């Protein structure tokens, strides 16, 4: 699995990692100084006994380490299979991927999310700062007329929560931890992790909520996501039927949700036409979720640490924004 050979087959390259060769090269160029800075900081950490330059050297350079990470996000392969493809030990593959993920989120146009690792890079002295739309504030500042934002939640299956060590059968039944009910989603019929996306009508993902248990209601997740205080007064929020009643929570914003069918009745022709027009706007968030879930790490059964779930989603949504920005038609 070599970058040079894959570049000779652009369609295969995009199937493997989700980016074209030119997009991959641009991302690797931006990631190189971030990795060098993080590696230097690790070498100079307090308590390190070896001198700089001692010990084994990295087998993979930054482009190949990036390729391995993107293949993992795209196909969610087991670590030992990635070790076979890149001729590395399984533990070494795991260390490389988890070390690169926070830096990858910094290099990508990732959306704003709670407890984000996306730290604003300081411009070099004497260098002209480059403005990039990385957060919701950047988008609102660059587009002051932005008035429509579409919100929607999605769920990803996960395993049953395990009890803490030392909890014997005398205290609680084995396999019945206290938070098992919290992660159970009646809609999906299994234990899930819920994430909420905020998308512009053009499809750019501008906000990502923190990972929440699958049982949490959509409106409660929106209230906890710290999105509402960041919105300009008078902006419009578009949602599905799960956000019915949101106008009472945020009266300073206009909330547009489809009409619900009354109990024992049916919708009028006007309500049906209204719901159809709302669906034409809300399709943007459904298309964004479709693009995100092409990366199997966000679609299949989640088998990593739940605390890293937001980091995986931050990287994938950043990749989706990168592809959207690079492939949008350029107006001259």
BELHUWO-V698504 format. One record per backbone hydrogen bond with DSSP energy under -1.0 kcal/mol. CO is the residue of the C=O (numbers start at 1). NH is the residue of the N-H. Records with the same first field share a line. If there is no record, write none. Layout:
# BELHUWO-V698504
CO: NH, NH
This chain:
# BELHUWO-V698504
2: 6
3: 7
6: 9
9: 13
10: 14
11: 15
12: 16
13: 17
14: 18
20: 24
21: 25
22: 26
23: 27
24: 28
25: 29
26: 30
27: 31
28: 32
31: 35
32: 36
33: 37
34: 38
35: 39
36: 40
37: 41
38: 42
39: 43
40: 44
42: 45
45: 48
51: 54
61: 65
62: 66
63: 67
64: 68
65: 69
66: 70
67: 71
68: 72
69: 73
70: 74
71: 75
72: 76
73: 297
74: 296
78: 82
79: 83
80: 84
81: 85
82: 86
83: 88
89: 93
90: 94
91: 95
92: 96
93: 97
94: 98
95: 99
96: 100
97: 101
100: 104
101: 105
102: 106
103: 107
104: 108
108: 110
112: 208
113: 116
117: 119
124: 127
132: 134
135: 139
136: 140
137: 141
138: 142
139: 143
143: 146
147: 236
149: 238
150: 199
152: 197
154: 195
156: 193
157: 302
164: 167
166: 168
168: 172
173: 176
177: 180
179: 183
182: 215
183: 192
185: 189
190: 185
191: 158
192: 214
193: 156
194: 212
195: 154
196: 209
197: 152
198: 206, 207
199: 150
200: 203
204: 200
206: 112
207: 198
212: 194
213: 216
217: 221
218: 222
219: 223
220: 224
227: 230
228: 231
232: 235
235: 254
236: 149
237: 256
238: 151
240: 243
241: 244
243: 246
245: 248
246: 250
250: 253
252: 234
254: 237
256: 239
262: 265
268: 272
269: 273
270: 274
271: 275
272: 276
273: 277
274: 278
275: 279
276: 280
278: 282
279: 283
281: 284
282: 286
283: 287
284: 288
285: 289
286: 290
287: 291
288: 292
289: 293
292: 295
295: 298
296: 299, 300
305: 308
306: 309
308: 312
309: 313
310: 314
311: 315
312: 316
313: 317
314: 318
315: 319
316: 320
317: 321
318: 322
319: 323
320: 324
321: 325
322: 326
323: 327
